[in-house]
Amino acid sequence: MTVARAIRYGLARGAYSNEAGTGTAAVFHATAQTSEPVRQGLIASLDVFIDTIVICS
């Protein structure tokens, strides 16, 4: 397996695992009952990082 092929498969796995571009995570975060919306927004942005960088690496 070449390096380019490994990068391609890694990017594909990352895009599929975090549902990039579909907006489904925003629906769940928007319905959260929280007294701190800023913290909820930070958690929402961390979702993609944790899923793509930590889990898929």
C-alpha positions as CSV (number, residue, x, y, z in Angstrom):
1,M,0.0,0.0,0.0
2,T,1.4,3.4,-1.0
3,V,1.4,6.4,1.3
4,A,-1.1,8.2,-1.0
5,R,-3.5,5.3,-0.8
6,A,-3.2,5.2,3.0
7,I,-3.9,8.9,3.2
8,R,-6.9,8.5,0.9
9,Y,-8.4,5.7,3.0
10,G,-7.8,7.6,6.2
11,L,-9.5,10.7,4.9
12,A,-12.5,8.6,3.7
13,R,-12.8,6.9,7.0
14,G,-12.7,10.2,8.8
15,A,-15.4,11.7,6.6
16,Y,-17.7,8.8,6.9
17,S,-17.3,8.4,10.6
18,N,-18.1,12.0,11.5
19,E,-20.8,12.4,8.8
20,A,-19.0,15.4,7.4
21,G,-21.3,17.8,5.8
22,T,-24.6,16.2,6.7
23,G,-25.4,18.3,9.7
24,T,-26.8,15.6,11.8
25,A,-24.7,16.4,14.9
26,A,-26.0,20.0,14.9
27,V,-29.6,18.6,15.3
28,F,-28.6,16.8,18.5
29,H,-26.6,19.6,19.9
30,A,-29.4,22.1,19.2
31,T,-31.9,20.1,21.2
32,A,-29.6,19.9,24.3
33,Q,-31.1,21.5,27.4
34,T,-28.2,23.4,28.9
35,S,-27.7,26.5,30.9
36,E,-24.3,27.1,29.2
37,P,-24.7,27.3,25.4
38,V,-21.1,28.3,24.8
39,R,-19.9,25.1,26.5
40,Q,-22.3,23.1,24.4
41,G,-20.9,24.7,21.3
42,L,-17.3,23.9,22.3
43,I,-18.3,20.3,22.9
44,A,-19.9,20.2,19.5
45,S,-16.7,21.4,17.9
46,L,-14.7,18.8,19.8
47,D,-16.8,16.0,18.5
48,V,-15.3,16.2,15.1
49,F,-11.8,16.5,16.4
50,I,-12.1,13.5,18.8
51,D,-13.8,11.3,16.2
52,T,-11.4,12.1,13.3
53,I,-8.1,12.6,15.0
54,V,-8.2,10.4,18.1
55,I,-10.5,7.5,17.0
56,C,-9.6,7.2,13.3
57,S,-5.8,7.6,13.8
